[in-house]
Amino acid sequence: MEDIFQGYKGRALEVLKKFNVRVWGKAIIETTRGEFQGTVLPRAENDDDTHIVLKIATGYNIGIDIFTIKAMKEVGYYKATYKIPEKEFPYTPNLPKVKLLGTGGTIASRLDYRTGAVIPAFSPGELYGAVPELADICNLSTEKLFAVFSENMGPEQYKALAIAIGKEIENGIDGIIIGHGTDTLSHTAAALTFMVQNSPIPIVLVGSQRSSDRPSSDAALNLMHAAYTAGHSDIAEVMVCMFGPTSDEYGFLHRGTRVRKMHSSYRSTFRTIGDTPLATVSLKDGVKPIKDTYNHRRKDRKAKILPYFEEKVSIVYYYPNMKPDIIDSLVDNGYRGIIIAGTGLGHVNKPLYPAIERAKKKGVHMFMTVQTLWGYAHMYVYDTGRDLMAKGIIPAENMLPETAYIKLGWVLGQTDDPEEVKRLMLTPINDEITPREPYNGYLIYQGGVPEVEEFIRTFRK
């Protein structure tokens, strides 16, 4: 017998039964907060029993508190099937060959209402069914390397990705897309910048802030921009391709060592820190470089694949009153490298000094970054910085803390010699350290200020 109350239980189930409303029924619900109309959706099996979920006309899902419901009426019924249609991906001789390597990100997806989870569409046929415009951009093939959330990406996956990219380059692919969850996308971008050097083709990491079942999803446009970049761009680097402004005018291409996720939910969350993005990309105007210098696409099949990583590396975010046992515990547990995100120009408190000295004697490699994100670790300015350098901490210039963490893991995967570690860490590979930060590389303006509000009005009507 068909379950007409899918996922509902307890008090919410009793409300549906009382008013004789089914899941997938089109319902009008009278509440103490007004009238709501929409389709009753299934609940995930682990959800509460105090809400009824509606998909309203805008396409968004809302939860109705059952204690506010005065009356419900089913006025129609249509059982939706949330499955992306699969079509054969057409081959067009003159289009570039692009390979999508999947890690588990939900670039195109459908919703599993049993669990509430988003299920990614991944095969070429599914992606073509979800985003048919891809067929006008490239000849797409796919390979699922992992099926993990981005928080579970780590050294094992970084190394496997680097090796897979090397093989695709050898096989003659024109560009590579890596579908990835957004939370740690920048970490993977940094790792691949160090592990895949001198690539002859674009390597584009892409994700989406909002899944494909939402009207405001950025998934399709991000994927189209990434496909265009991978197949047609002259920029042969590891890049992150995501929304540029809050609108859908264009996407940004960010260099893999200088990008960071800066907002938990905005589609325009990714920003280049301490510099400008590499380029913009749109289907109308193509790839338009912002930076004057970058690695150009080449016809050879040569890339330097260096899949190394020492896992016993940590990043420590300094805070006032931090105790030395934080550092001691890392040393006692065999950590070989520590990145410190210090205050100001690169400082920590004096109670940490003995622990830092012990770590140095144990051969732990320590580098200082700044938690301000913008700017350089200048440790010669104050006595604190000079003292810390004397105890063995090396300033990491303007490397982002996460990039420094990734680079130190990569360096220690190759050598433990202190001088060689220092040399590799402080030798830029692709702008993780820059000679200077441009005047327009630091733009954070606050709302409410007259000149800012006037500027905002020019594009936000």
BELPE-V345424 format. One record per pair of residues at least 24 apart in sequence whose C-alpha atoms are under 10 Angstrom apart, sorted by the first residue. I is the first residue (numbers start at 1). J is the second residue. If there is no record, write none. Layout:
# BELPE-V345424
I:J
I:J
This chain:
# BELPE-V345424
4:42
5:40
5:41
5:42
5:43
6:41
6:42
6:43
6:44
6:45
6:113
6:114
7:41
7:42
7:43
7:44
7:45
7:46
7:47
7:48
7:49
7:113
7:114
7:115
8:41
8:42
8:43
8:44
8:45
8:46
8:47
8:48
8:49
8:50
8:51
8:52
8:53
9:43
9:45
9:47
9:48
9:49
9:50
10:48
10:49
10:50
11:48
11:49
11:50
11:51
11:66
11:67
12:48
12:49
12:50
12:51
12:52
12:64
12:65
12:66
12:67
13:49
13:50
13:51
13:52
13:66
14:49
14:66
15:50
15:51
15:52
15:66
15:67
15:69
15:71
15:72
16:40
16:52
16:66
16:72
16:73
18:71
18:72
19:71
19:72
19:73
19:74
20:72
20:73
20:74
21:72
21:73
21:74
21:75
21:76
21:77
22:74
22:76
22:77
23:52
23:53
23:54
23:74
23:77
23:78
23:79
24:54
24:55
24:74
24:76
24:77
24:78
24:79
24:80
25:54
25:73
25:74
25:75
25:76
25:77
25:78
25:79
26:54
26:55
26:56
26:73
26:74
26:75
26:76
26:77
26:78
26:79
27:54
27:56
27:72
27:73
27:74
27:75
27:76
27:77
28:54
28:71
28:72
28:73
28:74
28:75
28:76
29:54
29:64
29:68
29:69
29:70
29:71
29:72
29:73
29:74
30:68
30:69
30:70
30:71
30:72
30:73
31:64
31:65
31:66
31:67
31:68
31:69
31:70
31:71
31:72
32:65
32:67
32:68
32:69
32:70
32:71
33:64
33:68
33:69
33:70
34:68
34:69
34:70
35:69
35:70
35:71
35:72
36:62
36:64
36:72
37:72
37:73
37:74
37:75
38:62
38:74
38:75
38:76
39:74
39:75
39:76
39:77
39:78
39:79
39:80
40:74
40:77
40:79
41:79
41:80
41:113
42:112
42:113
42:114
42:115
42:116
43:112
43:113
43:114
43:115
43:116
44:112
44:113
44:114
44:115
44:116
44:117
45:113
45:114
45:115
45:116
46:114
46:115
46:116
47:114
47:115
47:116
58:214
58:215
59:213
59:214
59:215
59:216
60:213
60:214
60:215
60:216
61:213
61:214
81:110
81:111
82:109
82:110
82:111
82:112
82:113
82:213
83:109
83:110
83:111
83:112
83:119
83:121
83:126
83:130
84:108
84:109
84:110
84:111
84:120
84:121
84:125
84:126
84:127
84:128
84:129
84:130
84:131
85:121
85:125
85:126
85:127
85:128
85:129
85:130
86:121
86:123
86:124
86:125
86:126
86:127
86:128
86:129
86:130
87:123
87:124
87:125
87:126
87:127
87:128
87:129
87:130
87:132
88:123
88:124
88:125
88:126
88:127
88:128
88:129
89:123
89:124
89:125
89:126
89:127
89:128
89:129
89:132
89:134
89:135
89:139
89:140
89:141
90:124
90:125
90:128
90:132
90:134
90:135
90:136
90:138
90:139
90:140
91:135
91:136
91:138
91:139
91:140
92:135
92:136
92:137
92:138
92:139
93:138
93:139
94:138
94:139
95:135
95:136
95:137
95:138
95:139
95:140
95:174
95:231
95:232
96:137
96:138
96:139
96:140
96:173
96:174
96:175
96:227
96:228
96:230
96:231
96:232
97:137
97:138
97:139
97:140
97:141
97:172
97:173
97:174
97:175
97:176
97:227
97:230
97:231
97:232
98:137
98:138
98:139
98:140
98:141
98:142
98:168
98:172
98:173
98:174
98:175
98:176
98:177
98:202
98:227
98:228
98:229
98:230
98:231
98:232
99:124
99:138
99:139
99:140
99:141
99:142
99:143
99:165
99:168
99:173
99:174
99:175
99:176
99:177
99:178
99:203
99:227
99:230
99:231
100:124
100:140
100:141
100:142
100:143
100:144
100:145
100:175
100:176
100:177
100:178
100:179
100:203
100:204
100:205
100:226
100:227
100:230
101:141
101:142
101:143
101:144
101:145
101:146
101:161
101:164
101:165
101:176
101:177
101:178
101:179
101:180
101:205
102:142
102:143
102:144
102:145
102:146
102:147
102:148
102:161
102:177
102:178
102:179
102:180
102:181
103:143
103:144
103:145
103:146
103:147
103:148
103:149
103:150
103:153
103:157
103:161
103:178
103:179
103:180
103:181
104:144
104:145
104:146
104:147
104:148
104:149
104:150
104:153
104:178
104:179
104:180
104:181
104:207
105:146
105:147
105:148
105:149
105:150
105:178
105:179
105:180
105:181
105:182
105:185
105:206
105:207
105:208
105:211
106:149
106:179
106:180
106:181
106:182
106:206
106:207
106:208
106:209
106:210
106:211
106:212
106:219
107:179
107:180
107:181
107:206
107:207
107:208
107:209
107:210
107:211
107:212
107:217
107:218
107:219
107:220
107:221
107:222
107:223
108:179
108:207
108:208
108:210
108:211
108:212
108:213
108:217
108:218
108:219
108:220
108:223
109:211
109:212
109:213
109:219
109:220
110:211
110:212
110:213
110:214
111:211
111:212
111:213
111:214
118:211
118:212
118:213
119:211
119:212
120:147
120:211
120:212
121:212
122:179
127:220
127:223
130:212
130:220
131:219
131:220
131:221
131:223
131:224
132:220
132:224
133:220
133:221
133:223
133:224
134:220
134:223
134:224
134:225
134:227
134:228
135:224
135:227
136:224
136:228
137:224
137:225
137:227
137:228
137:229
137:230
137:231
137:232
137:283
138:174
138:175
138:224
138:227
138:228
138:230
138:231
138:232
139:174
139:227
139:231
140:175
140:176
140:177
140:227
140:231
141:173
141:176
142:176
142:177
142:178
143:178
144:178
144:179
145:178
146:180
147:180
148:180
148:181
149:180
149:181
149:182
149:183
149:184
150:180
150:181
150:182
150:183
150:184
150:185
150:187
150:188
151:181
151:182
151:183
151:184
151:185
152:181
152:184
153:180
153:181
153:183
153:184
153:185
153:187
153:188
154:184
154:187
154:188
154:191
154:309
154:311
154:406
155:188
155:191
155:307
155:308
155:309
155:310
155:311
155:406
155:409
155:410
156:307
156:308
156:309
156:311
157:188
158:187
158:188
158:189
158:190
158:191
158:192
158:195
158:307
158:308
158:309
159:191
159:192
159:195
159:196
159:305
159:306
159:307
159:308
159:309
159:410
160:307
161:188
161:191
161:192
161:195
161:196
161:307
162:191
162:192
162:193
162:194
162:195
162:196
162:197
162:304
162:305
162:306
162:307
162:308
163:195
163:196
163:305
163:306
163:307
164:305
165:192
165:195
165:196
165:199
165:203
165:303
165:305
166:195
166:196
166:199
166:301
166:302
166:303
166:304
166:305
166:306
167:301
167:303
167:305
168:301
169:199
169:200
169:201
169:300
169:301
169:302
169:303
170:300
170:301
170:302
170:303
171:301
172:201
172:299
172:300
172:301
173:201
173:230
173:231
173:301
174:200
174:201
174:202
174:203
174:230
174:231
174:232
174:233
174:297
174:298
174:299
175:200
175:201
175:202
175:203
175:204
175:226
175:227
175:228
175:229
175:230
175:231
175:232
175:233
175:236
175:297
176:201
176:202
176:203
176:204
176:205
176:226
176:227
176:229
176:230
176:231
176:238
177:202
177:203
177:204
177:205
177:206
177:223
177:226
177:227
177:228
177:229
177:230
177:231
177:238
177:239
177:240
177:241
178:203
178:204
178:205
178:206
178:207
178:223
178:226
178:239
178:240
179:204
179:205
179:206
179:207
179:208
179:223
179:226
180:205
180:206
180:207
180:208
181:205
181:206
181:207
181:208
181:209
182:206
182:207
182:208
182:209
182:242
182:260
182:261
182:264
182:269
182:270
183:207
183:209
183:260
183:261
183:264
184:260
184:261
184:402
185:240
185:256
185:259
185:260
185:261
185:270
186:239
186:240
186:254
186:255
186:256
186:257
186:258
186:259
186:260
186:261
186:270
186:402
186:403
187:256
187:257
187:259
187:260
187:402
187:403
187:404
187:405
187:406
187:407
188:238
188:240
188:256
188:257
188:403
188:406
189:238
189:239
189:240
189:254
189:255
189:256
189:257
189:258
189:259
189:403
189:406
190:238
190:239
190:240
190:255
190:256
190:257
190:258
190:259
190:402
190:403
190:404
190:405
190:406
190:407
190:430
190:432
191:238
191:256
191:257
191:307
191:308
191:309
191:403
191:405
191:406
191:407
191:409
191:410
192:237
192:238
192:239
192:256
192:257
192:305
192:306
192:307
192:406
193:237
193:238
193:239
193:255
193:256
193:257
193:306
193:407
193:429
193:430
193:432
194:238
194:256
194:257
194:304
194:305
194:306
194:307
194:308
194:406
194:407
194:410
194:411
194:428
194:429
194:430
194:432
195:303
195:304
195:305
195:306
195:307
195:308
195:309
195:407
195:410
196:237
196:238
196:303
196:304
196:305
196:306
196:307
197:237
197:238
197:302
197:303
197:304
197:305
197:306
197:429
197:430
198:236
198:237
198:238
198:295
198:296
198:297
198:298
198:302
198:303
198:304
198:305
198:429
198:430
199:235
199:236
199:237
199:238
199:295
199:296
199:297
199:298
199:300
199:301
199:302
199:303
199:304
199:305
200:234
200:235
200:236
200:237
200:295
200:296
200:297
200:298
200:299
200:300
200:301
200:302
200:303
201:230
201:231
201:232
201:233
201:234
201:235
201:236
201:237
201:238
201:295
201:296
201:297
201:298
201:299
201:300
201:301
201:302
201:303
202:226
202:229
202:230
202:231
202:232
202:233
202:234
202:235
202:236
202:237
202:238
202:239
202:295
202:296
202:297
202:298
203:229
203:230
203:231
203:235
203:236
203:237
203:238
203:239
203:240
203:241
203:256
204:228
204:229
204:230
204:236
204:237
204:238
204:239
204:240
204:241
204:242
204:253
204:254
204:255
204:256
205:230
205:238
205:239
205:240
205:241
205:242
205:253
205:254
205:256
206:239
206:240
206:241
206:242
206:243
206:253
207:240
207:241
207:242
207:243
208:241
208:242
208:243
208:267
209:242
209:243
209:263
209:264
209:265
209:266
209:267
209:268
209:269
210:265
210:266
210:267
216:267
217:267
218:242
218:243
218:247
218:248
218:267
218:268
219:243
219:267
221:248
221:249
221:250
221:251
221:282
221:283
222:248
222:250
222:251
222:252
222:267
222:281
222:282
224:251
224:281
224:282
224:283
225:250
225:251
225:252
225:253
225:280
225:281
225:282
225:283
225:286
225:287
226:251
226:252
226:253
226:281
226:282
228:281
228:282
228:283
228:286
228:287
229:253
229:280
229:281
229:282
229:283
229:286
229:287
232:286
232:287
232:297
233:281
233:286
233:287
233:288
233:289
233:296
233:297
234:287
234:288
234:289
234:294
234:295
234:296
234:297
234:298
235:278
235:279
235:287
235:289
235:293
235:294
235:295
235:296
235:297
235:298
236:294
236:295
236:296
236:297
236:298
237:278
237:294
237:295
237:296
237:297
237:430
238:295
238:430
239:277
239:278
239:279
240:270
240:271
240:272
240:277
240:278
241:270
241:279
241:280
241:281
242:267
242:268
242:269
242:270
242:271
242:280
242:281
243:267
243:268
243:269
243:270
243:271
243:280
243:281
244:268
244:269
244:270
244:271
244:277
244:280
244:281
244:282
245:269
246:460
247:459
247:460
248:282
249:280
249:281
249:282
249:283
249:284
250:280
250:281
250:282
250:283
250:284
250:285
250:286
250:287
251:279
251:280
251:281
251:282
251:283
251:287
252:276
252:277
252:278
252:279
252:280
252:281
252:282
252:287
252:288
252:289
252:290
253:277
253:278
253:279
253:280
253:281
253:287
253:288
253:289
253:290
254:278
254:279
254:280
255:279
255:294
255:430
255:431
255:432
256:403
256:430
256:431
256:432
257:399
257:400
257:402
257:403
257:404
257:406
257:407
257:429
257:430
257:431
257:432
257:433
258:398
258:399
258:400
258:402
258:403
258:430
258:431
258:432
258:433
259:400
259:402
259:403
259:432
260:373
260:400
260:402
260:403
272:441
272:442
273:373
273:374
273:375
273:398
273:399
273:400
273:437
273:441
273:442
273:443
274:373
274:374
274:375
274:376
274:398
274:399
274:400
274:432
274:433
274:434
274:436
274:437
274:438
274:439
274:440
274:441
274:442
274:443
275:374
275:431
275:434
275:436
275:437
275:438
275:439
275:440
275:441
275:442
275:443
276:437
276:438
276:439
276:440
276:441
276:442
277:441
294:430
295:430
306:410
306:413
306:414
307:410
307:413
307:414
308:409
308:410
308:411
308:412
308:413
308:414
309:406
309:407
309:408
309:409
309:410
309:411
309:412
309:413
309:414
310:335
310:336
310:337
310:406
310:407
310:408
310:409
310:410
310:411
310:412
310:413
310:414
310:415
311:335
311:336
311:337
311:406
311:408
311:409
311:410
311:412
311:413
312:336
312:337
312:338
312:408
312:409
312:412
312:413
313:337
313:338
313:339
313:364
313:365
313:366
313:405
313:406
313:407
313:408
313:409
313:410
313:412
314:338
314:339
314:340
314:366
314:402
314:405
314:406
314:408
314:409
315:339
315:340
315:341
315:366
315:367
315:368
315:369
315:401
315:402
315:404
315:405
315:406
316:340
316:341
316:342
316:368
316:369
316:401
316:405
317:341
317:342
317:343
317:348
317:369
317:370
317:371
317:401
318:342
318:343
318:346
318:347
318:348
318:349
318:370
318:371
319:343
319:348
319:349
320:348
320:349
321:348
321:349
321:350
321:351
321:352
322:348
322:349
322:350
322:351
322:352
323:349
323:350
323:351
323:352
323:355
324:349
324:350
324:351
324:352
324:353
324:354
324:355
324:356
325:352
325:355
326:352
326:355
327:352
327:353
327:354
327:355
327:356
327:358
327:359
328:352
328:354
328:355
328:356
328:358
328:359
329:355
330:359
330:364
331:355
331:356
331:358
331:359
331:360
331:362
331:363
331:364
332:359
332:362
334:362
334:364
335:359
335:362
335:363
335:364
335:365
336:362
336:363
336:364
336:365
336:366
336:408
336:409
336:412
336:416
337:363
337:364
337:365
337:366
337:367
337:405
337:408
337:409
337:411
337:412
337:416
338:364
338:365
338:366
338:367
338:368
338:393
338:404
338:405
338:408
338:409
339:365
339:366
339:367
339:368
339:369
339:393
339:394
339:395
339:396
339:401
339:402
339:403
339:404
339:405
339:406
339:408
340:366
340:367
340:368
340:369
340:370
340:371
340:393
340:394
340:395
340:396
340:401
340:404
340:405
341:367
341:368
341:369
341:370
341:371
341:372
341:373
341:377
341:400
341:401
341:402
341:404
342:367
342:368
342:369
342:370
342:371
342:372
342:377
342:401
343:368
343:369
343:370
343:371
343:372
343:377
344:369
344:370
344:371
344:372
344:373
344:375
344:376
344:377
344:378
344:379
345:369
345:370
345:371
345:372
345:375
345:376
345:377
345:378
345:379
345:380
345:381
345:382
345:384
345:385
345:395
345:397
346:370
346:371
346:372
346:376
346:377
346:378
346:379
346:380
346:381
346:382
346:384
346:385
346:388
346:393
346:394
346:395
346:396
346:397
347:371
347:377
347:378
347:379
347:382
347:383
347:384
347:385
347:386
347:387
347:388
348:384
348:385
348:388
349:384
349:388
350:384
350:387
350:388
352:388
353:387
353:388
353:391
354:391
356:388
356:391
356:392
356:393
357:388
357:390
357:391
357:392
357:393
358:391
359:391
359:392
360:391
360:392
360:393
361:391
361:392
363:392
363:416
363:417
363:418
364:392
364:393
364:416
364:418
365:392
365:393
365:394
365:408
365:412
365:416
365:417
365:418
365:421
365:422
366:391
366:392
366:393
366:394
366:395
366:396
366:408
366:422
367:392
367:393
367:394
367:395
367:396
367:397
367:401
367:404
367:405
367:408
367:422
367:425
368:393
368:394
368:395
368:396
368:397
368:398
368:399
368:401
368:404
369:394
369:395
369:396
369:397
369:398
369:399
369:400
369:401
369:402
369:403
369:404
369:405
370:395
370:396
370:397
370:398
370:399
370:400
370:401
371:400
371:401
372:400
372:401
373:398
373:399
373:400
373:401
373:402
374:398
374:399
374:400
374:437
374:441
374:442
374:443
375:399
375:400
375:436
375:437
375:441
375:442
376:400
376:433
376:434
376:436
376:437
394:422
394:425
394:426
395:422
395:426
396:422
396:425
396:426
396:432
396:433
397:426
397:432
397:433
397:434
397:435
397:436
398:431
398:432
398:433
398:434
398:435
398:436
398:437
399:425
399:426
399:428
399:431
399:432
399:433
399:434
400:432
400:433
403:432
403:433
404:432
404:433
407:432
